[in-house]
Amino acid sequence: MNLMDQINNEMKEAMKLQDKFKLSVLRMLKSALQMEKIALKKDLEEKEIISVIKRNVKQRKDSIEEYQKYQKTEEVESLKKEIEILKKYLPAELTEEEIEKKIEEVFAEMKPESIKEMGKIMKKLTDEIGTVADMSFVSKKVKERF
């Protein structure tokens, strides 16, 4: 079963169970996926669906930081629950050691001479591990490596 079917089935299940919170999160996700489909003018592949889900998780994490500044605990808890629901559709992320190993492999392969080549390194890493790693963490590690 592909990811889109899984999301649709979970929506139906949430409707049956009258889980309004989960249903609203899945509807927001489905809307974001539909917008991406329209923007790309084609059906989404698994990789693209994962990318949209990761973007949604990142937006919620950013919102959590903002709400915490203003002590909005209810909103923070709600966003954390939304993230939990969305993360079910993401593949398991790589561990820090696995990410560092992959960075080492790419550095050995490409042999960058300066930080000016970071864009090329990040593009290669994004192609290879973009769907299973937090790319902001990967970016930080690549900078440290330089």
Sequence and secondary structure as in RCSB ss.txt:
>XXXX:A:sequence
MNLMDQINNEMKEAMKLQDKFKLSVLRMLKSALQMEKIALKKDLEEKEIISVIKRNVKQRKDSIEEYQKYQKTEE
VESLKKEIEILKKYLPAELTEEEIEKKIEEVFAEMKPESIKEMGKIMKKLTDEIGTVADMSFVSKKVKERF
>XXXX:A:secstr
  HHHHHHHHHHHHHHHT HHHHHHHHHHHHHHHHHHHHHTS   HHHHHHHHHHHHHHHHHHHHHHHHTT HHH
HHHHHHHHHHHHTTS     HHHHHHHHHHHHHHH   SGGGHHHHHHHHHHHHTTTS HHHHHHHHHHH 
